[in-house]
Amino acid sequence: MTDGEPITSGSLESDADEPTSSGNRTHVLAAVSGGFGTIAVGLLIMAPLLPAIIADLAITPFQAGIGLSVMWGLNALGQYPGGRVSDVTSRKTVLVFGLVGFVIGFGVVMASATFVGYLVGIAVLGLCSGVYPATGYTLLSELYAERRGKAFGIYTAFWDVGGGLSAGFATAALAAGEWRLAFPPVIGLTIVAAFLIHSWSDEPHSLSRVRFDVRETIGRVVLGRKSKQLIVAFCLFFLTWQGAVSFLPTFLQQEKGLSAGTAATAFASLFLVGMVTKPLSGNLGDRFGRLRTAICALTIGTAGLVALTIAQSTWALLGAVVLFAIGLMSVTPPLLAYVMATFPDSNAGADIGSFRTIYMGIGSLGPAYVGFIADLSTYAVAFGGLLVSLLASTVLVFSVLSVCDS
């Protein structure tokens, strides 16, 4: 059984009916994935820098959580307009625009000396980076229609490459005593990615007037029992992802007593695991069923989060983080490929963008939730709430699979 979709096999070059040449298609995959990775570096670098930012700007954990939620919320808000504009103009134009805006946002963050300035900077980062992901997913879905799960796995694996780099850049900056030093390398990588997309994509740059059919798009995306369940499942999953990842280093230091260096290593391991598991889970989803693969990943992630909350020794905690990462990082490629296959080609960018805007918008409340509960109680209590959220997500995806099998 394959969740209502055909089993496919072979390499990423098997989509012979696509107009783009195989060699150029591979270059575009590499460039677009690299750009996604640079966005990951810039957004995820904030988590390991958070304790230093809190101390330097004299803000509370709740304020820090609000800042991250604003960044991720605006990132979510940018998904739909980015996808819709790319449907009308060109994917290439939107991708390059997003990366250029990302560089501008970092300039504002580096110049900030107050919470307000920092908030403005990360707001620009969030909004400009938000136009990129849905456009990238749509472009790769067009290039790799029969192997979109594997292509999405490679695309999202670069997010984890970026996450690993973010931990390294953050560690180096903190060792030098200035958190702002983490940003110049990110700016350089972003400029390179924008240049490669501009150079390697055959698609021309184009500008046109865009009509946003929000009501029609939302109607296509949310109508139907399965669609509603999948959106809620994604919301709960992403709430857990954002809350857990944003505060994982702080949780490990304050609740479990790990050193800053060990906590940073644990944080980096999330993304090292993701580099391997995301292409694998996408490929398994293409072959054996995307919903089944996603359910297995969610179950493993839930077990890892349980272990993380009860483990005490350093090695047990590191093992729990790895188990959590195996599950957490394996969900998106098969599950989003399943969703993407249901959208019409003419509106694919707008539809995946609106879908991501909904679940990422709600999921962006994760850091604010964790910061709020930590202020009132402890990080352990906050992470317990995330466990309930992940369990509920698993149940919802399983219910969708049950409908498909009935």
C-alpha positions in Angstrom: 0.0 0.0 0.0 1.3 3.5 -0.8 -1.3 5.9 0.6 -3.0 6.2 -2.7 0.1 7.2 -4.7 2.3 5.1 -7.1 5.4 3.4 -6.0 8.4 4.8 -7.8 12.0 3.8 -8.0 15.3 4.9 -9.6 17.4 8.0 -9.3 16.5 11.7 -9.3 17.2 11.8 -13.0 14.3 9.4 -13.9 11.8 12.1 -14.7 12.6 12.1 -18.3 9.4 13.8 -19.3 10.5 17.1 -17.7 11.6 19.8 -20.2 14.7 20.8 -18.1 17.9 18.8 -18.9 19.0 16.3 -16.3 22.4 18.1 -15.7 20.8 21.5 -15.3 18.1 20.0 -13.1 20.7 18.7 -10.8 22.5 22.1 -10.7 19.2 23.8 -9.8 18.5 21.3 -7.1 21.9 22.0 -5.6 21.6 25.8 -5.8 18.1 25.9 -4.5 18.9 23.5 -1.7 22.0 25.5 -0.8 19.9 28.6 -0.5 17.5 26.8 1.8 20.6 25.8 3.8 21.8 29.4 4.2 18.4 30.4 5.4 18.6 27.7 8.0 22.0 29.0 9.2 20.6 32.4 9.7 17.3 31.5 11.4 18.6 28.6 13.6 21.7 30.4 14.7 19.5 32.5 17.0 18.8 29.5 19.4 22.4 28.8 20.6 23.0 32.6 20.7 19.9 33.2 22.9 21.6 33.1 26.3 24.2 35.7 25.2 21.5 37.8 23.5 19.4 37.8 26.6 22.3 38.9 28.7 23.6 41.5 26.3 20.2 43.2 25.6 19.0 42.7 29.2 15.8 41.0 28.2 13.7 38.2 29.8 13.3 34.7 28.4 9.7 35.6 27.5 10.9 38.6 25.5 13.4 36.4 23.8 10.7 33.9 23.0 8.5 36.7 21.6 11.3 37.7 19.3 11.8 34.2 17.9 8.0 33.9 17.5 7.9 37.1 15.5 10.7 35.9 13.3 9.1 32.5 12.7 5.6 34.0 12.4 6.7 36.4 9.7 8.6 33.6 8.0 5.2 31.7 8.0 3.4 34.8 6.7 5.8 35.1 3.8 5.1 31.5 2.5 1.8 32.2 0.7 2.7 35.5 -1.0 6.1 34.0 -2.0 4.4 30.9 -3.5 1.7 33.0 -5.2 4.1 35.5 -6.7 6.2 32.7 -8.1 3.2 31.2 -9.8 2.7 34.4 -11.7 6.2 35.8 -12.2 9.0 33.2 -11.9 10.4 30.9 -9.2 13.9 32.3 -9.8 12.9 35.9 -9.1 11.3 35.1 -5.8 14.2 32.9 -4.6 16.8 35.6 -5.4 14.7 38.3 -3.9 14.3 36.4 -0.6 18.0 35.9 -0.2 18.8 39.5 -0.9 16.3 40.6 1.7 17.8 38.1 4.1 21.2 39.9 3.8 19.5 43.2 4.6 17.9 41.8 7.7 21.2 40.6 9.0 22.6 44.1 8.5 19.9 45.4 10.8 20.4 42.8 13.5 24.2 43.4 13.5 23.6 47.2 14.0 21.1 46.7 16.8 21.9 47.6 20.4 18.4 47.4 21.9 15.6 44.9 22.0 13.5 47.0 19.6 16.3 47.1 17.0 16.9 43.4 17.4 13.2 42.8 17.0 13.1 44.8 13.8 16.1 43.0 12.3 14.8 39.5 13.0 11.4 40.6 11.7 13.0 41.4 8.3 14.9 38.1 8.4 11.6 36.2 9.0 9.6 37.9 6.3 12.2 37.8 3.6 13.2 34.2 4.3 9.6 33.3 4.3 9.1 33.8 0.5 11.8 31.2 -0.2 10.8 27.7 1.0 7.4 27.3 -0.6 8.8 28.5 -3.9 11.7 26.1 -3.6 9.3 23.2 -2.9 7.2 24.1 -5.9 10.1 24.4 -8.3 11.5 21.0 -7.2 8.1 19.4 -7.4 7.9 20.5 -11.0 11.4 19.2 -11.8 11.0 15.9 -9.9 7.3 15.0 -10.1 7.7 11.3 -9.7 10.5 11.5 -7.1 9.4 14.6 -5.2 9.8 12.8 -1.8 13.5 12.1 -2.4 14.0 15.6 -3.9 12.3 17.2 -0.8 14.5 15.0 1.4 17.6 16.4 -0.2 16.2 20.0 -0.1 15.3 19.7 3.6 18.6 18.0 4.4 20.4 21.2 3.4 18.3 22.8 6.2 20.1 20.5 8.6 23.5 21.2 7.0 22.7 24.8 7.8 21.7 23.9 11.3 25.0 22.2 11.9 26.9 25.2 10.5 24.8 27.6 12.7 25.9 25.7 15.8 29.6 26.0 14.7 29.3 29.7 13.8 27.6 30.4 17.1 30.2 28.5 19.2 33.0 30.4 17.5 31.3 33.7 18.1 30.6 33.0 21.7 34.1 31.9 22.3 35.2 35.2 20.9 32.9 37.0 23.3 30.6 38.7 20.8 27.5 37.1 19.4 27.3 39.4 16.4 30.4 37.8 15.0 28.3 34.8 14.0 26.6 36.7 11.3 29.2 37.8 8.6 29.8 34.2 7.5 26.0 33.8 7.0 25.8 36.9 4.9 28.7 35.6 2.7 27.0 32.2 2.2 23.7 33.9 1.3 25.3 36.1 -1.4 26.9 33.0 -2.9 23.6 31.1 -3.0 21.8 34.0 -4.6 24.4 34.2 -7.3 24.3 30.5 -8.1 20.5 30.4 -8.4 20.7 33.4 -10.7 23.5 31.8 -12.8 22.3 28.2 -13.0 18.5 28.5 -13.4 17.4 28.7 -17.0 14.2 30.5 -16.0 14.3 34.3 -16.7 13.6 36.9 -14.1 10.2 38.4 -14.5 7.9 40.9 -12.8 4.2 41.2 -13.2 1.1 42.3 -11.4 -0.1 39.5 -9.0 -3.7 38.9 -7.9 -3.9 37.2 -4.5 -7.0 34.9 -4.4 -6.7 34.2 -0.7 -10.3 33.0 -0.2 -10.1 30.6 -3.2 -6.7 29.3 -2.2 -7.8 28.7 1.4 -10.9 26.9 0.1 -8.8 24.5 -1.9 -6.3 23.9 0.8 -8.6 23.4 3.9 -11.8 21.9 2.5 -12.1 18.2 3.1 -11.7 16.0 6.1 -8.2 14.8 5.3 -7.0 18.4 4.5 -8.2 19.7 7.8 -6.6 16.8 9.8 -3.3 17.2 7.9 -3.2 20.9 8.6 -3.8 20.4 12.3 -1.3 17.6 12.4 1.3 19.8 10.8 0.5 22.7 13.2 1.0 20.4 16.2 4.2 18.9 14.8 5.6 22.3 13.9 4.7 23.8 17.3 6.7 21.0 18.9 9.6 21.5 16.4 9.8 25.2 17.0 9.5 25.1 20.7 11.9 22.2 21.3 14.6 23.3 18.9 14.5 27.0 19.8 15.0 26.2 23.5 16.9 22.9 23.4 20.3 24.4 24.4 18.7 26.4 27.2 16.7 23.4 28.4 19.8 21.2 28.5 21.8 23.8 30.4 19.2 24.9 32.9 17.2 21.8 33.5 19.8 19.1 32.9 22.9 20.9 34.0 24.9 20.4 30.8 27.7 22.8 29.9 27.2 25.3 27.2 29.6 23.4 24.9 27.8 20.1 25.5 24.4 21.7 24.9 25.7 23.2 21.7 27.0 19.8 20.6 23.6 18.2 21.3 21.9 21.0 19.3 24.3 20.4 16.4 23.5 16.6 16.5 19.9 17.4 15.6 21.0 18.6 12.2 23.7 16.1 11.6 21.1 13.4 12.0 18.7 15.3 9.7 21.3 15.3 6.9 21.0 11.5 6.8 17.4 10.8 7.7 15.6 13.4 5.5 16.7 12.0 2.1 16.2 8.5 3.5 12.7 9.2 4.8 11.7 10.9 1.5 12.9 8.0 -0.5 11.1 5.5 1.8 7.9 7.5 1.5 8.1 7.4 -2.3 8.6 3.6 -2.3 6.5 2.4 0.6 3.9 5.1 1.4 4.3 8.6 2.6 1.8 8.6 5.4 3.1 5.3 6.8 6.7 6.7 6.8 5.5 9.9 8.5 3.7 8.0 11.2 6.8 5.9 11.9 8.9 9.1 12.2 6.4 10.8 14.5 6.4 7.7 16.8 10.2 7.7 17.0 10.2 11.4 17.7 7.7 11.0 20.5 9.8 8.3 22.1 12.8 10.5 21.9 11.1 13.4 23.5 9.9 11.1 26.4 13.5 10.0 26.9 14.7 13.6 26.8 12.4 14.6 29.6 13.4 11.7 31.9 17.1 11.2 31.1 19.7 12.6 33.6 23.2 11.5 32.6 25.1 13.3 29.8 25.3 10.2 27.6 21.6 9.3 28.1 20.6 12.9 27.2 22.7 12.9 24.1 21.2 9.5 23.1 17.7 10.9 23.7 18.5 14.0 21.5 19.6 11.7 18.7 16.5 9.5 18.9 14.3 12.7 19.0 16.2 14.0 16.0 15.7 10.8 14.0 12.0 11.0 14.3 11.6 14.8 14.2 13.8 15.3 11.1 12.1 12.5 9.2 8.6 13.8 9.2 8.5 16.6 6.6 9.8 15.0 3.4 7.2 12.2 3.1 4.3 14.1 4.7 4.8 17.3 2.7 5.3 15.3 -0.5 2.0 13.6 0.1 0.3 17.0 0.5 2.0 18.5 -2.5 0.8 15.7 -4.8 -2.8 16.8 -4.0 -2.4 20.4 -5.3 -3.2 21.5 -9.0 -0.1 22.4 -10.9 -1.4 25.9 -11.9 -1.7 27.0 -8.3 0.9 24.8 -6.6 3.0 27.6 -5.3 0.1 29.5 -3.8 -1.4 26.3 -2.3 1.7 25.0 -0.7 2.5 28.5 0.5 -0.9 28.9 2.1 -0.6 25.4 3.7 2.8 26.3 5.1 1.6 29.7 6.2 -1.1 28.1 8.3 0.9 25.4 10.0 4.0 27.5 10.4 2.1 30.5 11.7 0.5 28.4 14.5 3.8 26.5 15.0 5.7 29.8 15.4 4.0 30.2 18.8 6.1 27.3 20.1 9.0 29.5 21.3 6.7 32.0 23.0 4.8 29.0 24.7 8.1 27.5 26.0 9.3 30.9 27.2 6.0 31.7 28.9 5.7 28.4 30.7 9.4 28.5 31.7 8.8 31.9 33.3 5.8 30.5 35.2 7.2 27.1 36.0 10.2 25.2 34.4 11.4 24.2 31.0 10.7 20.6 31.9 7.0 21.4 32.2 7.0 23.3 28.9 8.6 20.3 27.2 6.0 18.1 28.7 3.4 20.1 26.9 5.3 19.7 23.6 5.1 15.9 24.1 1.3 16.0 24.2 1.3 18.1 21.0 3.5 15.6 19.2 1.3 12.7 20.3 -1.8 14.4 19.0 -0.1 15.0 15.7 0.7 11.3 15.4 -2.9 10.3 16.1 -4.2 12.7 13.4 -1.9 11.4 10.7 -2.8 7.9 11.6 -6.5 8.8 11.2 -5.8 10.2 7.7 -4.1 6.9 6.8 -7.1 5.0 8.1 -9.4 6.9 5.8 -7.1 6.2 2.8 -7.1 2.5 3.6 -10.8 2.2 4.1 
